[in-house]
Structures are given as structure tokens and as C-alpha cells.
Amino acid sequence: MKIKNRIGTIAVDAGTNKVSPQAYGIRGPRTNAVLANQMDRINKVSQFTFTVVHIFYSCIHQPH
């Protein structure tokens, strides 16, 4: 699954729903703390998006 954000397209592992650091193609000097904070935020957002989509999908596809 790919998610678009202000950084660009990032790859998300479908199993864990986590973003891998390699997916960034990071350039320029960045501290590990900043990177970890950014990763954590994106992981939270992707998890939230996944949950919302999952709930929405479940509601639509309920057995009648």
C-alpha cells in the first residue's frame, strides 16, 4: 500500500502498517530524533487511516 503525504509517496508494510526508513529516500542532514519523531507521526496517521477505512469497509459490507 502506498500513502501520499507531503514528503512524497512512502511505502507501508501491509502486515505491520509501519513505514520503513528506507522508503523515505532521505537526503540531507537529519538527526535520528527528528527522523524517529517523523516516523512515529506517520505511523500513527497511517494506522488511523487504516482503522477508519477498515471500519467504513466493515459497515458497508455487513451481511444482511
N, C-alpha and C positions, 0 to 999 in steps of 0.2 A: 504494500500500500504506500502511496506517495502522498505527502501532505504539502500544500503550498503555504509558505509563510513569507515574512519579509526578508528572510535570509535567502530564500530561493526554494527549490524543491529538495526535500530531505527524505531519505529512505527510512521507513519504520518497519521494524521486525514484527511480523504479524503475530508471532507467538507471544512475545512479551510486551508488545506495544511500546517498545523503548526505541529511542533514537541512538544510533551508533555514532561515535565521534567521527569516524571515517566518512560518514555520509555528508558531513559538512563541506569537505574540501576547504578546510580553514586555511586562510592566508593572513599573514601579518602577526605581530606580537600580541598574544593573548595569555593572560595568566590562567593557571588551572582553576583558580577560584571563580573567575568570571565565566570560564567555559562550563564548569560544573553547575553554576547557578543557571546559566542559559539552558543547559541540557535538562536540568530539573524542571524548569519552567515549561519547556517544550514538551517534555514527557507528561507533565500534568495536563497541559492543553490537549495533547493527543489522546490521553486517557479519557478526559472529559468528553471530547468529541466522539470517541468510540462508544462511550456509555450512552450518550444521547442518541446516537444513530441506532445502537442496539435496542434501546427502549422503544424508539419510534418504530423500528422494524418489527419488534415483538407485538406492538399494539396493532399494527396493520395486518399482520399475518396470524392473528388468533384464530383457532379453529371455531367454526360456527356450527 
